[in-house]
Amino acid sequence: MSRLSRRQLFQSLAGVAGGAIAAKAGLWPSRAWAQTGEKPALLVVFLQGGYNALFSSANSFATAGTFGVTAGNQRDLGNGLVVDAPTFGTLPAFALSHMSTVGIRHGISNHGAAQNACFSDGARSYALRLAAELGGEASIKCAQLGTRGVPGPRPMESGVSMQVITDMRTTIEALGGSTDVTRPDRTVAEKALSASYTMSAQNLFKSPVMTKQLGEGYEAAIETLQQPVRQFSFADLATAYGLGATATSVNNFASQMAAAELMITSGTNVAVAMDGGWDTHGDRTGTNVRNMMTQRILPGLRTFISRMVNAPNRNVVVAIMGDFARSLPGSDHASAMSATVIGKYVKVGTTGKMSDRVQLAAGVPSAPGMWSYLSRVLNAQNQPFGNNPHSGLVL
């Protein structure tokens, strides 16, 4: 038997407590799952800097040929929804038959304010509210994938905090999927963490940010270690997403999609993947964003959609958005955005068709309306963001 010093024990536990603790097995159904027999989960892909409407509202620009849209590079999916053929038009058939464009008319053209408005009401996080609403027994119900931070305030919602996943190895090990014999026995580890937490609890929650987050990490770690082992084959996951056999760090978009699959499979309700570099001033033909979408985003996204969105006993929804659309003529900052949503209960259509000047019609709601729509297509029991204003886009 491997003998561990006290220091080695807590170094090993740090990989569990400090490294964005994995979700536990998620053995009990959430409220939405109890209704449909399908475990709900949301993946948000946020393109930090902007999301050009040529992807989600291609026909808006065809007449003038702006952003490089022509008669030959659009794909009509029906019910008013026309997407960019060389990029979104190449997604799996199931995605194309379960895709919508959802308008977000937030009226903001400043990066920071627009990003915050997409994720919060200024005080509470939409992602955390939805993760709490979907319930379940996962110790991590809401996850940030990688180091790029999710915008807006993120106070806990009904005990749900946002955990940062930077390395899949710690996630798999926390679930019991490691073959490393130097790792402590899970029962021993849980008792050690519980004792440490008990001794430190009085001080952990004094700070509103730093030590409070450490305390939340302790709680997630202890809950994880109390659950039955859930085995994962990282080799299979790595192969699917084109990762190296030992490349467990979450440091690019492909690894973010692999981490999204891992966390959602483990019970996470909401996962957010932030990708930077989308403030594409001067991209008048849309060439830059098409290349980034084709080369960086679509390979991993296509794999995730193929493996997860139509999986049995799951209701996985993908939402793709950014700060705002890109304005004309210079691909600068618009004041609204058209998000793309894909999922089993998403009806093909659009409430986010842009004008040829990159504007949405009066009356199109802001971000809470989109989050209400997401909660509806996830079959949440309640509507924490109010009635769904995009009811025509639900199957």
URHUFEN-V643450 format. One record per backbone hydrogen bond with DSSP energy under -1.0 kcal/mol. CO is the residue of the C=O (numbers start at 1). NH is the residue of the N-H. Records with the same first field share a line. If there is no record, write none. Layout:
# URHUFEN-V643450
CO=NH, NH
This chain:
# URHUFEN-V643450
5=9
6=10
7=11
8=12
9=13
10=14
13=16, 17
14=18
30=34
31=35
32=36
33=37
39=315
41=317
42=271
43=319
44=273
45=321
46=48, 275
47=50
48=278
52=55
53=57
55=84
57=60
58=61
61=65, 66
66=69
73=85
75=83
78=81
81=77
82=58
83=75
84=89
87=90
88=91
92=96
93=97
95=98
98=343
100=341
101=351
102=339
104=106, 337
110=114
111=115
112=116
113=117
114=118
115=119
116=120
119=126
124=121
125=129
126=130
127=131
128=132
129=133
130=134
141=269, 270
142=163
143=272
144=165
157=160
160=157
163=144
165=146
166=250
168=172
169=173
170=174
171=175
172=177
173=176
175=230
180=183
185=189
186=190
187=191
188=192
189=193
190=194
191=195
192=196
193=197
194=198
195=199
196=200
197=201
200=203, 204
203=206
209=213
210=214
211=215
212=216
213=217
214=218
215=219
216=220
217=221
218=222
219=223
220=224
221=225
222=226
224=227
233=237
234=238
235=239
236=240
237=241
238=243
239=242
244=247
246=248
248=168
249=251
252=256
253=257
254=258
255=259
256=260
257=261
258=262
259=263
260=264
261=265
262=266
263=268
264=267
269=42
270=143
271=44
272=145
273=46
275=48
278=280
279=281
280=283
282=284
283=286
284=67
286=290
287=291
288=292
289=293
290=294
291=295
292=296, 297
293=298
297=301
298=302
299=303
300=304
301=305
302=306
303=307
304=308
305=309
308=311
311=314
313=39
315=41
317=43
318=342
319=45
320=340
321=47
324=51
325=334
327=331
330=282
332=327
335=107
336=325
337=104
339=102
340=320
341=100
342=318
343=346
345=395
349=101
355=358
359=355
361=364
365=105
366=369
367=371
368=372
369=373
370=374
371=375
372=376
373=377
374=378
375=380
376=379
383=386
390=393
391=394
393=347
